[in-house]
Amino acid sequence: MRPLNPRLSRLKPYPFERLRLWLADVTPNPALPPINLSIGEPKHPTPPLILEAFAAGAAGLAHYPTTIGTPALREAIGGWLARRHGLAAIDAATQVLPVLGSREALFAFAQTVVDGSRAGATVVMPNPCYQIYEGAALLSGAEPYCVNVDAARGFAPAWSEVPDDVWARTQLVYVCSPDNPTGRVTTQAEWQLLFDLSDRHGFVIAADECYSEVYFDEARPPLGALGAAHAAGRHTFPRLVTFGSLSKRSNAPGLRSGYVAGDAALVKAFLLYRTYHGSAMSPAVAAASVAAWQDEAHVRANRAQYAAKFAALQPRLAAVLPAAMPDAAFYLWAPTPIDDTVFARRLVAEQAVTVLPGSYFGRDAHGANPGRGYVRIALVASLDECTQAIERIVALARTL
């Protein structure tokens, strides 16, 4: 066999593969219908307006799409970003780029901006976090540096504790807000700290905001990176890009549609990379995306369903496992009375409910794995199914 890219050997198994192997010899309680709350895949129906626009756009399949996307799509995304984040302006032609979902873009962006030939090339990321950040860092030739969340501070990453010599060699920082798995939203003061550090050391900030439209108070949308930059007077978004998606916002994970927006120079470089990467959006997907970005009624209805689930179920769970109400997103980050992997295993065997162990999200860093002792519960199913699952989780927890 010919040699493979040696960096591939440094990739760790994906959390869901680890969970599958961990549960391979476990028989779920046959007396109960199985409920899977381990995967953050929206289960609410995709809105008809998106399906109709997708069908209408199918005529475009007779033509090759362009990587930069149609002007209509870029303008729909740019208009939504300006409205959502209170921006004075955003140039859809130079500061917005459609992508095939935020996952591929978050990975590919590191390949664009990281110079792995530089000694000590580093990518900084929160811990625990979405594993794509780590894989992107490793395959770009950089070393990941984990910034542990601080449970005592409401799961805020300890950005201020990163040594100056680490910042000096950092080329890229991933920030997830609202955060996966904790649901915490980054504050203006934290963004300002990162902006100041970026000015001092020259690193790029990649803001993963795929959960930004799942929140619980219509009067208090989560602060986004572009909004924070605008409030700080950084109107051209220097060294900042943000990533968003229709997967959670519009219940369309199979559409694979999202955006990258921010610093025009970075967007231009990313476009160059993507023209070789082969990531052009289907015309049908583009048509459906325009319809989705231009409509907020379905998004508000989606939020109402999540708000109802969290209002009913978070207090019930917190009475036994003190899981705090998240700022946003659709996860409960629940502490476990026993090892999180053992808890997840027993939950399947005794209650036929699947959740994801928090230690699978985290990495051992600075003497701890901050995901250990938690499970992530994705309230993505119907209210009835989520209610059954929470009742079963509570039942198990009461026996421990």
N, C-alpha and C positions, 0 to 999 in steps of 0.2 A: 504494500500500500504506500502511495506517495505521502510525504509529510504534509500535515495540515498546519494551519496557522497556529503556532504554539500558544497564542493568547486564549484560544478556545478552551484550553485545559484549565484555565483559571476561573471559568464560569461555574457558578454553583447551580445545582438543580433548582428549578423554579419551585416556588412554595407549593403550588398545587400538585406537582409531581412528587414532592416530598410527602405531602399529605396522602396522596394515593398509595404510595408505598407503605406509609405508616399504618394505614387502615386496611391494607390488602387482606389481612387474615382476620379481620373483625366482621362479625355477622351482625348487621343492624337488628335491633329488637323487631322480630317479625309481627308483633302484635300492634305495631304503630306504623302509619304511613311515613316513609322517609321524607325529610325536609332538609334541603341544602341551602344554608346561609353562609357558605364559605366564599363564594365568588361574587364579586361586585358587578354582576351583570343585571341591568335593569330588566324587570319583568312586567312593567306596565306596558300596555299596548302602544305601538308606534302610531302617532296621530294620522288620521286619514289624509290630511292635507299633504303630508310628506309622501305617502304612498301614491297619491294621485299625481303629484309633481314628478315623482320618479318614473311613473308609467308614461307621462307625457313627454319626458325628456329622453325616452328610449330611442327616438328617431335619430338622436345625435350619435348613436353607436356606430353609424356608418362612417364616422370620421375619427382620426386620431385626436385625442385631446392634447392640450398644451400643458406643460408643467406649471407655468405661471397661473393657469386657470383663467376663466373668462372674466372680463371686466365686471359683468353683472354679479358674479359670485364674490369677487374681491370687494366690490362696493357694498354688497349686502353684509359681509363680515365687518368691514370698516364702519359702516353705519351703525351696526349693532354695538360694536366696541365703543364708539363715541357716545351713544345713548347710555349704555350700561355703566360706563366708568366716568361719565361727566367730562369727557375730553373736549378741549376746544376744537381740535381737528386731528384727523389721522389720514395720511395719504394712502388711499387704497392701492395706488399703483406701485408704491415703493416700500410701504411699511406693512403690508399684509400679503400673506402667501397661503393658499389652501394646501392642506396636507391630508394624507389618507389616515385620519385618526391621529390622536396625540401620541400614541405609543410609538409608532414608527418614527415620528418626527423627533420625539425626545431622545431616542437612540441615535438617529442620524445626525442630529445637531452636534453632538459631541465629536463625531467624525469630521465635521466641518471646522470647528473652532479650536480643537485641541491640537497642539503641536507635540506629539509624543517623542520627538527627537530632543526636546529640551530636557536637560537634567532635572530630575525631580518633578516632572509634570504631574500636577495634582488636580483632581476633581473633588470638590467638597459637596457633601450631601447629608441630609438629616438621617438619623438612625433611631428607630426603624424607618424604612422607606420602601417605595416602589422599586423592585429589584432591577428594573430597566436602567436606572441611573448607574448602578454598579457595573452592569454589563457594558454599558456605553463607555464608561471610563476605562475599563480594562481593555476593550477592543480598540480604543483610540490610542493606546499606549501609555495611559496615565495611571497613577495610583489613586484609588479611592481614599478619601479621608472622611470618616464618619463623625458627625456632630450629634452626640446623644441628646435625645429629648429629656427635659427635666420635668418629671412628674410633679415635683413639689411646686413648680411654676406653671401648672396647668398644661404640661407637655410642650412647652416652648423649647425649641432647639437652643442649645447653649452656644450661640454664635460668638458671644463675647469671650468665651473661654478658649477659642481657637488661637494657638500661638502665632505671633507675628511671622515667624519663619515659615509656617505653613501657608499663611496668606500670601507671602512673598513668592511662593512657587505655584500658587493656585491659578489655573487658567479658566475654570468654569465652576459655577456653583449652581446646584439644583435646589430649588425651593418649591415645596408643594403646599399650596394654600387655596382652598381648605385642604387640610392635611389628610393623607391616607397613611396610617389607619385611624388617627385620633380625632379627626374632624375639626382641628383647631385652625383658626384663621390668623395669618400673620398681621401684626399691628403696623401702624404707620411708623412708630418709633423703631421697630425691628427692620422695616424696609429702609429707613433712613440710615441705620447702622450699616446695612449691606451696601447701600449706595455709596456711603462714605468710604467703606473699605474697597469697593470697586474703583472709585476715583483714585485711591492711594496706590492700589496694587495692579490695576488694569485688567482684572478678571471680568468675565462675562457672567451674567445672571440669567438662568433659564427658569422661568416661573411656570410650573405645572398647575394649571387652574381648571382641570377637567371636571372638578366637582363644584365649580363656582356658582352654578345655578340651582343647586339643591340646598335650600336653607329654609328657615322656619318662621320668619317674620318678614312679610312683604315690605315693611318699612325700613328694614335693616339688611340690605344685601351685603354680602361679604366684600371687604376692601380687596381690590385687585392690584396687581403690580403696576399696571399702566396708570390706574387712578392714583396710586401712591406716588408714582414718579411725577405725575401732573401736579399733585398737591405740593410736591417739593420743588416745583419750578423746573423740572427736567423734561421739557416738552418734546424734545427729540428722542427721549428714551435712550440715552447713551449706554452702550454695553448691556442693554436689557431687551430680552424677548420673552413673550408670554405664549403659552400653548393652551388652546381650548378645543372643545370637541362637542359634537352633537350626541354622543353616545348616552351620556347621563341626562343632559339638558332636555333632549327630545326623545328619549327612549328609542334610540336608533343605533345600538352598538354594531349591528351588521352593516350599516351604511358606510362605515369607515370614513368619516368626514370630520375634519377639524381645521385648525388654522395655526399659523405662527405669525406673530405681529410684534412690532417694536422698532428697534434701531434699524434704519434703512440699510446701513452698510452690512449689518449682519444678515438681514433678510436677503440682500443681493448675493452674498456669499453662499447662503444656504440654497438659494435658487440655482446657482451654478452647480453645486454638489448634486442637487436633485435632478438636474437635467441628465446627468450621467447615471444616477441611481435608478431612474426609470419609474418615477413616482408621479404619474399624471392621473388626475381624477377623471373617472368616467363621466361623460356628459349627462347621463341619467342621474348619477349621484350629485353632480353639480346642480342640476335643476331642482332636485329634492332639497338640497342644502340651502339654496336661495330661499325657497319657501319657508324652510325652518327658521332661518336667521331673521326673516322679516315678520315672524309671528310670535307674540308673547303669550297669547291666551292659553295655548296648550302647555306652555312652560309653567304658568301660574297654576293650572289645574294639576300638573304633575307635582308641583311643590305641595299643594294642598293634601295630596294623598300621603306624601312622606310626613308632613306635619301631623296628620292624624295618627299615623303609626307611632311616631316618636312620642306624641303626647300621651298615648294610651300605654305604651310598652316600656319606655325608659324608666318611669317611676317603679313599675312592677319589677323590672330586673334589678334596679338600684337598691331595692329593699333587701336584696339578698347578696348580689354582687354589685358593689358600689361603682357602677359605670356612669360617668358624668354625662350630662346632656351635651352633645357636640355643638360647636358653633354652626356647623354646616356639614354637608355630605350625608351619606346614608348608612354610616357605620356606628355601632356601639363598640367601644374599646373597653372590654370588661376584665377586671382583675379576677384571677382564679384562686381558689383556696388551696389548690394543689398544683403541681407542675402543669403548665399549660398544654403540653402535648399529651400528658396522661388524661387531663380533663377532656380534651377533644376526643380522645379514644373512647373513654367511658361514655361520653355523651352519645356517640354513635351506637355503641353496644347496648346501652340501657334505654336511650330515648330516641334513637334513629334520627338525630339531628346532627348535621355537619357544620362545624365552624372552623376557622383557620387559627392555628396556634400563633400567638404573637411572636414567639421566638423565631419563627420562620421568616418574619419580616426583618428582624434585627440582626445585627452582627456583634460579635464580641469586640468591643472597643473601649479603651480607657477603663478596663477592669470590669466591664459589665455588658450584658446584652439587654438594652432597655425594653425590648419586646417580650422578654421572658416574664412569665407570670400573668400574661394577658391573652385573651382571645378576641379576634375580630368577628363581629356578628353583622352581616350585611342584611339590612331590613329591606330587601328588594322584592320579595314575594308579596302576595296579597295580604291585606290586614288580617284576614282569618288565619291564613297559613303562618304568618309571623306571630300572631297571638298564640297559636298552638306551640310553636317552637319556643317562644319565651317561657311559656308555662312549663314546658318540659325541661328547659335549662334551669329554671328556678327549682323544679322538683329534684333534679340531680344535686344542685348546689346545697339544698337543705339536708342532704344525706352526708355531706362531707364535713 
